[in-house]
Amino acid sequence: MVCSNGVKIVRSLAHCSFSSSSKTLLNPKPSSSVYTRLLAPGAYRTFHSGLCNNHRVLGNHNACSKNWFHGGVHANWTTVRSIHGTASVAAGDYYDTLGVSKTANASEIKKAYYGRAKKLHPDTNKDDPDAEKKFQEIQKAYEVLKDEEKRREYDEYGHDGFEQRGNGNGFPGGFGNPFEDLFGRRGGGQDVNVVLEISFMEAVKGCAKTLQFRAAVSCEACGGTGAPPGTKLESCKGCGGLGMTSMQTALGWMHMHCTQCKGTGKTFPMLCNSCNGKRVLNGTKTVKLDIMAGIDNNDIMRVFSNGGADPDGNQPGDLYVTIKVREDPVFRRHGGDIHVDSVLSISQAILGGTIKVPTLTGDVLLKVSPATQPGQKVVLKKKGIKTRNSYSLGDQYVHFNVSIPTSLSQRQREIIQEFSKEASSKEEQEEVHDKRAAAGAS
């Protein structure tokens, strides 16, 4: 549905406004009905994808009308564009969720968070089926507003824009921007993917890491301009300074950005010797990461605007960090639960006793019941991990194994033999008793 609508829009524009010359398009007459409806400053257009009834307005309010084709239809058709997706918008504002004003300082935000968290914690609201959801919303709001960088992005993009950036989609609900699907991704730096290895305990408790990686960085020699310092711009020879070129297609005349000047109409006569006019170079970037407690193997962290630099000076790409957790010699993890093995002697397994068991917070004493069998396990409640998607600790499972001695003293051998005779005698007596009971019943 989205693709067909996008094709219809392009075809309609091709027939309506591209049948005339490029000069008419670039310098439209005020009386032109096409110009009035589509290119006039302040004009308002609504695009429906056909997926829902209502629409949402997104975008930049100062787009240049002549650059309508650059980066896809969504980028610069007019001053306002409205494109509709299907998913519902996340309810509420993070400031409202915590009950603070947008000018609240870090201390006020922290105080409000602890107050609401205590009031709405699932353990104190067991009769409320939505308690955990409310608590998660509070936690999510606090995680954003307590971080200066995240808060700055939240204030800049607004609630919906921040949520969409966090989901990795231009539109909520995973549908993506239908016009980006048709005409490609909008401008910006390249995303960077790196792998970071951490220890088991670092994953459990959280840690801070400084990560260095290779990515596109702005050229220092030319300051990202692509030309030697002091070089003046000249009119582009490829488009004659218009910033656009024309091409005839089956749909009519297509007008697009000049590839030489990228729609600016100006170029440098000389290129930077360091970057050869590319404005960026492959260099080393350093990023500090706060890895939250409970992260698991193969989890991916997304760090906004910390990827490769954009040659055009737009927003950098994002950094994606895949976490690899090294195995621990003692602990095994399954979600939020921890598993450990404990070896018992024969006497401990038969008679019971007390043993020392390692946990994430230190050794604890554990009582072993008499007649404990190999493979049997006990559970230590709330001794596991608090994962990122949960607000309660997992459990620890202790698995018992029994150690069979490989050598015995003479005294130990005699005791075992005596035990074996008594056990055999008892089994024979029980067998005779069972036979008599069966004979009496018949």
N, C-alpha and C positions, 0 to 999 in steps of 0.2 A: 504493500500500500504506500509506504514512504517513498520507495524508489519511483513508482509510477507518478506520484504527485510531483516529485522533483523534476522528472522529465517533462511533465506538462508545463511546469513553470518556465523551464528553459525554452521549450518550444514556443510557448506563448510570447515570451519576451523576444525571441528571435523573429517571429512574424510581426510583432507589434512595433518594435523599436530598432531592429537591426537591418531592416530593409532599406533604410536610408543610409547615407554615407557616414563614415566615421566622424567627419567634421560636424555633422548635425548632432551626432550623439554626444560629442565632447563639448559642443557649444549650442545647447538646445535653446530654442526660442521659448520665451515665457508663455507664449500662447499654445505651445505644443501640448496636446492632451496627454500624450504619453509621459512627457516631462512633468506635467502638473501632477499626474497620478503617481508616478514612480520615483522621480528624481528631485522634485521640489524640496527645498529645505523644510523640515518639519513635517513632511508627508508621513503618513502612518500606514503601514501595510501589515496584514496578518496572514501568516502561512499556517494552514492546518495540515497535519499529517494524516488526518482521517482516523486516528486511533482513539480519540476521545472527543468530548463535546467542547469543553472549555479550553482556553489557551493561556499560556504564560508569556510574559514579555521578558526577553533577555537582551543584553548587548549594550553596545556603546552608542552614546547619543550624539557623537560627532563624526560619524563615518563619512568618508569622502565618496560622493556619488560616482565619480569617474572611475573609481577603483573597484567597481562592483564585482569583477570576476576574480580578483586576487584571493587565493586561499580558499575558494569555495563561495557559493552564493551567500552563505550566512555571514561572511565577514564584513562586507562594506557596501551593501546595496543602497541603504539610506541611513537616515538618522536614527530610525528605530526599526527593529525587526522583532517579530513575534513568532516563535516556533513552539509547537506544542508536543509534549511527550505524553506518557501514559501513567507513570507512577505518581502516587500521592506525595505531596511535599511534607517533610518531617515537621511535626507539630512543635510549636513553641520556640522560644529564643533562649539561648544558654544563659543570658543574664536573668531572664524571667524564671528559668528553671531553678536558679540558685537564690532568686529573690533579691538581687542587687542591681544597682544602677550601672549604666555603661561607663560611668566615671569612677567606679569603685576601685580602690587600690588593692594590692595583693593581700594585705592583712584582712580587709573586709570580705574579700572573696573566700579566703580560707576559713574565716569564722562562720560565714554563711553556709559553707559546704559542710563543716563538721556538725553544725546545728541541724541541718536538714537530713544529713546522713544518719545521725543518731535517731531522729524522729521517724524516719521512713525505712530503717533497716529491716530486711525480711525477717530476722530473728525476733523482732519486737512487734511485727505485724503479720503473724502467721495466719490470721483470718482474712487477710486481704490478698486475693489471688494476683493482683497487679503490683504487689509490694516490690517484688524483685525488679520488675520492669521500671518502676519509678526510681528505684535505687540506682539502677544502671544509667538512667537518664541524668541523674544528679552527678554520678561518677564521671560520665562522659563530658558533661558541661564543665566540671572542675578540671579535668585533664587538659581541656583546651584553654580555659581562662587563666589557669595558673602558669601557663607557659607563655612568656612574652612574645615569642615569634608566632606561635599558633594564634594567640589573641590578636596580634596585629593583622594576620591574614583573615581571621574571622571578622574583624571590624571592617577590613577593606572590601571583602567579597560579600559580606552579609551571610545570614544563616544558610539560605538555599545554595548560594554560590560555594560556600565552604564545604557543605555536605556533598555537593556534586564533585568538587575537586577531590574530596576524600574517597569517593567511590570510584574515581578514575574515569568518569564518564561526563560528557558535556550535558547529559540529561539524566535525571534520576531514573531508577528502575532498570538500568542496564540496557536500554534501547539505543543509547548513544544519540548523537546529533544526526538526524537523517541527511542534512546537507553536507556534513563532513563525510558521511558514507558515500555520497554521490561524487563529491569533488575533492576529497582528500582532507588530511588533517590540517588544522590551522597552524600558523607560524609559531616558532618557538625552538628552543634548544633541544638537542637529542637527550632522551632518557638514558641513564647509565645503570647497568646491573652489576653488582659486585657480591662476593661471598665473604662472610665473616665467620670465623670459627671461634667459639667460646667454650669454656669449661662447663661441666654439669652444674657446679655450684653457682657459677656466674649466671646461668640461665635461671636457676631457682631463685636466687636472691636479687637479681638485677645488677647491672654494672654500668659504668661509663667507659666508652671506648673512643679512641681517636683513630679515624679511618683515613688512609691515603689511597688515592686511586687515580687512574689516568682518564682525562676527559678533555673536551674542547674548552679552552680558556681564551679570554680576549687577548689579542696581540698587544704587548706592551710597547713595542717599537712604534706603532702607529696609533696607539690608543683606541684600537678597534675601528678605525676609519677605513683601513685598507689602502691608504696612501701615505707617503712620507709627510711628516708634519709641515704645515704651511702650504701644502698643495691646494690650489683652488679648483672648485668644481667647474666643469664645462658642460655645455649642452650635449645631450646624448646623440651620437651619430646614428644609432640604430633606429630611433623613433623620431628623430628631429626635435627632441625636447618635449614631445607630447606625453611621454610616459606610457603610451599604449600603441599596440600594433593591431592590424586587422588581418583576418583570414576568412576566406569564403569556404563554407561547409554546406552540407546537404540541407541544413536548417536555415541557412542564410549567412549573413556576415557576422562573424564572431570577433569581438574586440577584447583584447586581453593585455595584461601588463607586459611591458617590454622586458625581455629576459636580460638585457644588458644593463639597464639602469634600475630594474625591478620596480618600475612604475614611477620613479622619482623625476625622470626627465633629465637628470644630471649624472655625469660620470667624472671620474678623475683621469687626467691625462697620463699620470704615472702611478704605478702600483708599489706598495710596500715590499721591500726586498725580503723581509722576514716571513710574512704570511702570503706573499704573492697576491695581495688584494682580497684574500679570503676573510680577513678581519679576525679570525680565530686560529689558534694553534693547539696541537695536542700537548697538554701539559699536566702537571700534578695538582690535584685539589685535596684539601684536608677538611674533613668534617668531623665534628664531635657528636657522638651518638649517646643518648641516654636509653639504655636497654632496660625495659621494664621487667620486673620480677614475674616469673611464670612463663616467659617466652619458651617456645618449644622448637625442636629440630625442624628445619625447613620452613619456619615462619618467615614472612617477608615484611620488612619495614619499608615504608615509603617516606622519603624526606623531600618535601616540596622545594622546588626551585634550587636544588643542589646538584643537578646533573650538568650536562654540557652547556656552554654558553651559546647564545644565539647570534649568528653573524649579523643579523639585522638589528641587534640591540633589544629584541623583545625578551619575554620571560624565558629564563633558562629552563632546561628540562628537569625532570625529577630524578632522584636517586633511589633505586630499589636495592635493598640489602637483604640477601638471603642468609638466614642464620643457620649455622651448622653447629650442633652441640656434641662435644666429645663424650664418649661413653665413660661411665664411672666404674671403678673396680668393685664398688660395694653396692651402690644403689641402681635400680632399674626403674624407669618411669613409664607409666601408661596413663596419659592424660594428666589428671591431677593426683593420681595415686602413686605411691612409692612401694617398691617390692625389695626385700632383702632376704638373704638365706642365713639360717642359723643352724650350726651343727651341734647335736646333742650326743653325749656319750650313752652307752647302753644303760648305765645306772640312772642317768638323768631321764632317759626316755621311759624307763620302767618305774622308777620311784618318784619322779618329778623333782622340782627344785627351783632355783632362781638363777637366771643367766643375765648377762649384760648384752643389750642389743643397740646397735648404732641407729640414730635418727638424724634428720636434717639439722636438728638443734642441739645434738649431743647424745651421748650414751644414756640409756635408761635401763632400769632393772625390770625384768619380765619374769613373772611366775609361770613355771612350766607344770602343767597338770600331770599326775601319774598316768602311766600307760599311753603316753603320747606316741602316735604312729608316724613312720616316715611319710613325708608329703603333707602332713597336717599343717594347718596355718592358723594364725591368730591375727586379729585386726587391732591396730592401734588407731583409734579415732582421732581425726583432725591433726594427724602427724604428716600429712602429705603436702601438696603444693597448691597454692591459690593461682589458678590459671587466669589468663587475660579475660576470659568470658565468664568468669565466676567470681563471686564475692565471698566464698567460703572455702576452707581448706579441704583437700582430699584426705584420704586415709593412708596408713602404712600397713602393708601386709608382711608378716614374718613367716617364712616357709621353713619348716623343720626338716632336717635330714639327720639320720642316725649313723654315727661312726662305728664301724665294726673293727675291733683291734686286730692287728695282723700277727701279734705275738702275745703269749700269755705266760705268766709265771706258773710254777707248779701248783701253788696254792690257788690261783685264779682258775686254773684248769680243773682242779678238784671241785671247786665250788660250782662251776658251770656244769660239770658232770653230775654232781649231786642234784642240782636244780633240774637237769634234764630227766633224771630218774624219777624224781617226784612228779614232774609234769607228765611223764609217760604213764605213771601209775594212776594219776588222777584221770587222765583221758580214758584208760582202760575201765576204771570204775564207772565213769559216766556212760561208757558204751554199754556195759553190762546192765546198768540201771535202765537205759533206754530200751534195751531188748526185752527186759522183764515187763516194763510198762506197756510195750507193744503187744506182748503175749497175753497180758491180762485184759487188754482192751478187746482182743479178738475172741 
